[in-house]
Amino acid sequence: ACDDKNKNYPTDYVGFEHSMQSHFYSKSDKEETIEVKVIAVDKKKEDREVKLNIHQSNIPGIGTIYKLTNDRLTIKAGKKEAKTTIVLSPKKAIRGQVIQISCTPLWKGGQTSKLAIELMPK
């Protein structure tokens, strides 16, 4: 029982590893990518698909600051994680802005998890 490293997650959890994280960006970069990891507590014999949704706030005069590269992810059979990326335009980013993303499993009984990524200049 002592080696149960997944005790912080509900049984059959599939979602974000953390609920908050920070991303430090360089204002001089034209584009940056932020890696987002979706984890599963247990390996399964079948693929599991989740839908990702990013809250996009279009700021007048600035436009789109970030975008999600995939809105669906598949955790392959026998695996416990999958990754996607968010493309960020650092020149448009505002200090302290928060990217909000949700992950919804595409099977009955799956719980939605949320991730907040705070943008901070280096």
N, C-alpha and C positions, 0 to 999 in steps of 0.2 A: 504494500500500500504506500510505502514511502516514495516509490519512484513514479507516482502519478503526477506528471508534470503538467497535465491538462486540467487540473482541478479548478482553475479559474474560469473555465468555459463550460457552458451547459452541454449535456449529452447531445451528440449529433450536431454540434455547432458548426456552421459554415458562415464565414464573414470576415471582417477585418481583424487583423492581429491586435491592433490598438484602436482606441476611439479618438485619439488626438495625436498629432505629430506636427513638427515644424519643418519648414523647408527654407533653407538659406540660399538666396539667389544673388546673382551678380547683375546689377543694373545695366552693365555694358554688354551682356550677352543678348543676341537677337532672339534665341530660343533655348529653352531648357526642358528636360524631361524629368518628371517626378515618377518614380516607380511606386506602384500600389500593389500590395500583396493581399490576396484573399486566401485564408487558411481553412482547413477542415480539421476537426479534432481527431477523427478516425479515417483510416483508409477504407475505401469501399471497392466492391468488385465491378461497379458500373461507373460511368462518367456522371458527373454532377454539373449542371449548368446554373449559373446565376446571372441576374440582370443587374447592371450597374447604372445608376442615375446620378448625374452631376448637376448641382444647382448652379446654373449659369446666370450671373447678373451682368447684363450688358450696360456698362456705364456710359451715359451720353458723352460724346466727344472722344471717348477712349476706345470703345468697341469691345470685342472679345479678348479677354486676358488669358484664358486657358480653355483647353478642350480635352475631352476624353478620347483616347484612340480606339477603344472598343467598348461597346455598351453591353456586351455579353462575354462571359468567361466560362471556360470549361475546366473543371478539375478532373483530370484524366483518372481512369480506374487505376487503383493502386497508389495514387499520389495524394498528398495532403495540402498542396498549394498550387496556385496559379497567379500569374502576374499580368498587369497591364500598365500603361503609362498615361500620364497627363502631360500634354504639351503646354508649356507656359511661355508667355511673352513677357520677360522680365522688365523691359522698358516701359510697359503699360501697367505693371503691378503696383499696388499701393501697399505701403508698409502696414502690417497687421491685418491685411485682408485674409479672409478665411475661405478656403475651398471646401464645400460640403458635398460629400459623395455618399450614396447609399448602395447597399448590396442586398438584393432580394433573391433568395433561392427559388428556383422555378419548379418546386415540388410541394405537394400538400404538407402543411405543418412547418415549413421553413420560416425562420424568423428573420426580419430585416435588421441589418446592422448598419451603423453610420460611422463615418470617419470625417473628422475636421482637420484640415491641413492649414496651419497658419503660415503665411508668407512673410518672411523677414529678409531684408537686404543684408548682405555680408558686411 
